[in-house]
């Protein structure tokens, strides 16, 4: 389902592509909040937080397409990417992603997604689906490079004249399911780089030029810059150092990060900061910050393995943002966890 999540900008208004998706989305949100017995069976004593998160996502990812007859950026994009990040884990049944992978492997189907996309941002959807497809190719779940090549071409065509992907510019900082220009551009760069510099070198160069020129105003800016320039030459050292300094100053006493320095910690902003910090050379000081960030995410994980959704403004209710928040938080925990098997629990229920 292509969404712009209008309600994130205007809390009094919730606009989705179809009435059926509104009803089913509300039912899914209600089910997530009242399924105490089922959630408790997943959150077993002593189980790793990554395992609980994966069990939650494994239940939710296939549910959306089954109940709504469409594929969503949050379930089949961000959340799917998180499951694929745990490619070494074999305890989750492979059929969980069967329908999603079949959809992702055919980028020409992304435009015909079974819903009225009047309020959709298809450029954002292409970045999210292409990122999940790239993760699937890396994990060996989709064979061949043809699908990724087509997806990368679709993403490249959406680049603006200034080098960015100007998505959801109406808010000062992006959210889990709507990204915002810096994160959207960083994610687009990641997709294009995996497809090959020889095919998209000019597009990537323009995108990185835009990233270098953009002032660092918030944690999203800093983390996105570090992700976009993680493989760059020493000439970018000062830019990365500036972004790192902002993340250092933005970490709260509880170990988490908010969208701005001294703003309350949020799961998504913490996850994004942790992912960015892992792109830097390791050090005792960095290990300490990552450890405190992990502790914040673990302390704020719900019994069913999810997290409270990060919304702009804070405190909103959104199933899309909840799933994407859980996806980003899971990716951050997987990226920063000690080596060893995860042993995720198979999802309970249908």
C-alpha positions as CSV (number, residue, x, y, z in Angstrom):
1,X,0.0,0.0,0.0
2,X,1.4,3.4,-1.0
3,X,0.9,5.9,1.8
4,X,1.7,9.5,2.5
5,X,0.4,9.2,6.1
6,X,-1.3,12.5,6.0
7,X,-2.3,12.1,9.6
8,X,1.3,12.4,10.7
9,X,1.2,16.0,9.6
10,X,-2.3,16.8,10.6
11,X,-3.3,14.7,13.6
12,X,-7.0,15.5,13.2
13,X,-7.1,14.0,9.7
14,X,-6.3,10.3,8.8
15,X,-6.2,9.7,5.0
16,X,-5.6,6.2,3.6
17,X,-6.1,4.9,0.1
18,X,-9.3,3.0,0.8
19,X,-12.0,2.5,3.3
20,X,-11.2,-1.2,3.4
21,X,-7.6,-0.4,4.4
22,X,-8.9,2.0,7.1
23,X,-11.1,-0.6,8.7
24,X,-8.5,-3.4,8.4
25,X,-5.8,-1.2,9.7
26,X,-7.8,-0.3,12.8
27,X,-8.6,-3.9,13.4
28,X,-5.0,-4.8,13.2
29,X,-4.1,-2.1,15.6
30,X,-6.8,-3.3,18.0
31,X,-5.6,-6.8,17.7
32,X,-2.0,-5.8,18.5
33,X,-3.2,-4.1,21.7
34,X,-5.5,-6.8,23.0
35,X,-3.6,-10.0,22.1
36,X,-2.1,-10.3,25.6
37,X,-2.1,-14.1,25.8
38,X,-0.6,-14.6,22.4
39,X,2.0,-11.9,23.0
40,X,3.0,-13.4,26.4
41,X,3.6,-16.7,24.7
42,X,6.1,-15.0,22.4
43,X,7.8,-13.0,25.2
44,X,9.2,-16.0,27.0
45,X,11.4,-15.5,30.0
46,X,15.0,-14.9,29.1
47,X,14.4,-14.7,25.4
48,X,16.6,-12.3,23.5
49,X,15.0,-9.0,22.5
50,X,15.9,-9.6,18.9
51,X,14.0,-12.9,19.0
52,X,10.9,-11.3,20.4
53,X,11.1,-8.5,17.8
54,X,11.5,-11.0,14.9
55,X,8.6,-13.1,16.2
56,X,6.4,-10.0,16.2
57,X,7.4,-9.0,12.7
58,X,7.0,-12.5,11.4
59,X,3.4,-12.4,12.5
60,X,2.6,-9.0,11.2
61,X,4.5,-8.9,7.8
62,X,2.3,-11.5,6.0
63,X,-0.9,-10.3,7.8
64,X,-1.3,-7.1,5.9
65,X,-1.3,-8.5,2.4
66,X,-3.5,-11.3,3.4
67,X,-6.1,-9.1,5.0
68,X,-5.9,-6.0,2.7
69,X,-4.9,-7.6,-0.6
70,X,-2.2,-5.1,-1.1
71,X,1.5,-4.7,-0.1
72,X,2.6,-2.0,2.2
73,X,5.8,0.0,2.6
74,X,5.8,-0.6,6.4
75,X,5.0,-4.4,6.5
76,X,6.6,-5.5,3.2
77,X,9.3,-2.8,3.1
78,X,10.8,-1.8,6.5
79,X,9.6,-4.8,8.5
80,X,10.6,-7.3,5.8
81,X,14.1,-5.7,5.7
82,X,14.4,-6.3,9.4
83,X,13.6,-10.0,9.1
84,X,16.0,-10.4,6.2
85,X,18.7,-8.7,8.3
86,X,18.6,-11.9,10.5
87,X,19.4,-14.1,7.5
88,X,21.6,-16.4,9.7
89,X,18.6,-17.3,11.8
90,X,16.8,-20.5,10.6
91,X,14.0,-20.7,13.3
92,X,11.5,-18.7,11.4
93,X,9.5,-20.6,8.7
94,X,10.5,-19.5,5.2
95,X,6.9,-19.2,4.1
96,X,6.5,-16.1,6.2
97,X,8.1,-14.0,3.5
98,X,6.9,-16.1,0.5
99,X,4.3,-13.6,-0.8
100,X,6.4,-10.6,0.0
101,X,9.4,-11.9,-1.8
102,X,7.3,-12.8,-4.8
103,X,6.0,-9.2,-4.9
104,X,9.4,-7.6,-4.4
105,X,11.0,-9.7,-7.1
106,X,8.7,-8.1,-9.7
107,X,9.3,-4.3,-9.5
108,X,6.9,-3.8,-12.5
109,X,4.1,-4.9,-10.2
110,X,4.8,-2.2,-7.6
111,X,2.7,0.3,-9.5
112,X,-0.3,-2.0,-9.6
113,X,-0.7,-2.8,-5.9
114,X,-4.4,-3.3,-5.7
115,X,-5.4,-0.1,-4.0
116,X,-6.4,3.5,-4.9
117,X,-3.2,5.3,-4.5
118,X,-4.6,8.9,-4.6
119,X,-2.8,9.9,-1.5
120,X,0.4,7.8,-2.2
121,X,4.0,8.8,-2.4
122,X,5.1,6.3,-4.9
123,X,8.7,7.5,-4.9
124,X,9.0,6.7,-1.2
125,X,7.4,3.3,-1.8
126,X,9.9,2.5,-4.5
127,X,12.8,3.3,-2.1
128,X,11.4,1.2,0.6
129,X,10.5,-1.8,-1.6
130,X,13.9,-1.5,-3.4
131,X,15.7,-1.5,-0.1
132,X,13.9,-4.6,1.0
133,X,14.6,-6.2,-2.4
134,X,18.3,-5.4,-2.0
135,X,18.3,-7.0,1.4
136,X,16.6,-10.1,0.0
137,X,19.3,-10.4,-2.8
138,X,22.0,-10.0,-0.2
139,X,20.4,-12.6,2.0
140,X,20.2,-15.0,-0.9
141,X,16.4,-15.1,-0.7
142,X,16.0,-13.8,-4.3
143,X,18.3,-15.0,-7.0
144,X,19.6,-13.0,-9.9
145,X,20.3,-9.3,-10.3
146,X,17.6,-8.5,-12.8
147,X,15.0,-7.4,-10.3
148,X,17.4,-5.2,-8.4
149,X,18.6,-3.6,-11.6
150,X,15.1,-2.7,-12.6
151,X,14.3,-1.4,-9.1
152,X,17.4,0.7,-9.0
153,X,16.5,2.2,-12.4
154,X,13.1,3.1,-10.9
155,X,14.7,4.8,-7.9
156,X,17.2,6.6,-10.0
157,X,14.5,8.2,-12.2
158,X,12.9,9.7,-9.1
159,X,15.9,11.8,-8.2
160,X,15.2,15.6,-8.0
161,X,17.3,18.1,-9.9
162,X,19.3,19.1,-6.7
163,X,20.4,15.5,-6.2
164,X,18.0,14.5,-3.4
165,X,14.8,12.6,-3.1
166,X,12.6,15.3,-1.6
167,X,10.0,13.1,0.2
168,X,7.8,14.4,3.0
169,X,9.3,17.9,3.3
170,X,6.3,19.2,5.3
171,X,7.8,18.2,8.7
172,X,11.2,19.4,10.1
173,X,12.4,15.8,10.7
174,X,11.4,12.5,9.1
175,X,9.5,9.6,10.7
176,X,9.9,5.8,10.4
177,X,7.4,5.3,7.6
178,X,7.8,8.6,5.8
179,X,11.6,9.0,6.0
180,X,12.1,12.7,4.9
181,X,14.6,13.9,2.3
182,X,17.9,13.0,4.1
183,X,17.0,9.5,5.1
184,X,15.2,8.8,1.7
185,X,18.3,10.0,-0.1
186,X,20.7,7.9,2.0
187,X,18.5,4.8,1.4
188,X,18.4,5.5,-2.3
189,X,22.2,5.8,-2.4
190,X,22.4,2.4,-0.7
191,X,20.1,0.8,-3.3
192,X,22.0,2.3,-6.2
193,X,25.4,1.4,-4.8
194,X,24.4,-2.3,-4.5
195,X,23.3,-2.3,-8.1
196,X,26.7,-1.0,-9.2
197,X,28.6,2.3,-9.4
198,X,29.2,1.9,-13.1
199,X,25.4,2.2,-13.9
200,X,24.5,4.9,-11.5
201,X,27.7,6.7,-10.7
202,X,26.5,10.2,-11.7
203,X,23.2,9.8,-9.8
204,X,25.1,8.7,-6.7
205,X,27.6,11.5,-7.0
206,X,24.8,14.1,-7.2
207,X,23.1,12.6,-4.2
208,X,26.2,12.7,-2.1
209,X,26.9,16.2,-3.2
210,X,23.5,17.2,-1.9
211,X,24.1,15.3,1.4
212,X,27.4,17.1,1.9
213,X,25.9,20.5,1.4
214,X,22.9,20.0,3.7
215,X,23.2,21.6,7.2
216,X,23.0,19.2,10.1
217,X,19.9,20.3,12.0
218,X,18.8,17.2,13.8
219,X,19.6,13.6,14.6
220,X,18.0,12.4,11.4
221,X,20.3,14.6,9.4
222,X,23.4,13.4,11.2
223,X,22.6,9.7,11.0
224,X,21.6,9.9,7.4
225,X,24.8,11.7,6.4
226,X,26.9,9.0,8.2
227,X,25.0,6.3,6.4
228,X,25.4,7.9,3.0
229,X,29.1,8.6,3.4
230,X,30.2,5.6,5.3
231,X,32.5,4.4,2.5
232,X,33.8,7.8,1.5
233,X,37.5,9.0,1.3
234,X,39.3,10.9,4.0
235,X,38.1,14.2,2.5
236,X,34.7,13.5,4.1
237,X,36.3,13.0,7.5
238,X,35.3,16.5,8.8
239,X,31.7,16.0,7.7
240,X,31.4,12.6,9.4
241,X,33.1,14.0,12.5
242,X,30.5,16.8,12.6
243,X,27.7,14.4,12.4
244,X,29.2,12.1,15.0
245,X,29.6,15.1,17.4
246,X,25.9,16.0,17.0
247,X,25.0,12.4,17.8
248,X,27.2,12.5,20.9
249,X,25.6,15.6,22.1
250,X,22.1,14.3,21.3
251,X,22.3,11.1,23.4
252,X,20.1,11.4,26.4
253,X,20.8,10.2,29.9
254,X,18.4,7.2,29.3
255,X,20.7,6.1,26.5
256,X,18.3,7.0,23.7
257,X,18.0,9.8,21.1
258,X,15.2,12.0,20.2
259,X,14.8,13.9,16.9
260,X,16.6,16.9,18.3
261,X,19.3,17.5,21.0
262,X,17.6,17.5,24.4
263,X,14.3,16.2,23.0
264,X,12.7,13.1,24.6
265,X,14.1,9.8,23.4
266,X,12.2,7.9,20.7
267,X,12.7,4.3,19.5
268,X,13.1,5.3,15.8
269,X,15.6,8.1,16.4
270,X,17.6,5.8,18.7
271,X,17.6,3.0,16.1
272,X,18.8,5.4,13.4
273,X,21.6,6.7,15.6
274,X,22.8,3.2,16.5
275,X,22.8,2.2,12.8
276,X,24.8,5.3,12.0
277,X,27.3,4.8,14.9
278,X,28.0,1.3,13.6
279,X,29.5,2.8,10.4
280,X,32.3,4.3,12.4
281,X,35.6,2.6,13.6
282,X,35.1,1.0,17.0
283,X,36.4,2.5,20.2
284,X,35.6,2.1,23.9
285,X,33.7,5.4,23.9
286,X,31.7,4.3,21.0
287,X,31.0,0.9,22.5
288,X,29.7,2.6,25.6
289,X,27.3,4.8,23.6
290,X,26.0,1.8,21.6
291,X,25.6,-0.2,24.7
292,X,23.5,2.5,26.3
293,X,21.4,2.9,23.1
294,X,20.7,-0.8,23.0
295,X,19.7,-0.7,26.7
296,X,17.2,2.0,25.9
297,X,15.6,0.0,23.0
298,X,15.5,-3.2,25.1
299,X,13.9,-1.4,28.1
300,X,11.2,0.1,25.9
301,X,10.3,-3.0,24.0
302,X,6.7,-4.2,24.5
303,X,5.9,-7.7,25.7
304,X,4.8,-8.7,22.2
305,X,8.2,-7.7,20.8
306,X,7.1,-4.3,19.3
307,X,7.9,-0.7,20.2
308,X,5.7,2.3,20.7
309,X,5.4,4.0,17.3
310,X,7.5,7.1,16.7
311,X,5.3,9.8,15.2
312,X,5.6,13.4,14.3
313,X,4.4,15.0,16.4
314,X,5.0,12.5,19.2
315,X,2.3,10.6,20.9
316,X,0.2,9.7,17.8
317,X,-1.3,6.3,16.9
318,X,-0.4,4.8,13.6
319,X,-0.1,1.1,12.6
320,X,2.2,2.0,9.7
321,X,4.6,3.9,12.0
322,X,4.4,1.1,14.6
323,X,5.5,-1.5,12.1
324,X,8.3,0.7,10.6
325,X,9.4,1.7,14.1
326,X,9.7,-2.0,15.0
327,X,11.5,-2.7,11.7
328,X,14.1,0.0,12.3
329,X,14.6,-0.9,16.0
330,X,15.1,-4.6,15.1
331,X,17.7,-3.7,12.5
332,X,19.5,-1.6,15.0
333,X,19.5,-4.4,17.6
334,X,20.7,-7.0,15.0
335,X,23.5,-4.6,13.9
336,X,24.8,-4.0,17.4
337,X,24.3,-7.4,19.1
338,X,27.1,-9.7,20.1
339,X,27.9,-12.6,17.8
340,X,25.8,-15.8,18.2
341,X,22.5,-17.4,17.2
342,X,19.3,-15.5,17.8
343,X,16.9,-18.4,18.1
344,X,13.7,-16.5,17.3
345,X,10.4,-18.0,18.3
346,X,8.0,-18.9,15.5
347,X,5.1,-16.5,15.5
348,X,2.0,-17.6,17.4
349,X,-1.4,-17.5,15.8
350,X,-2.6,-17.1,12.2
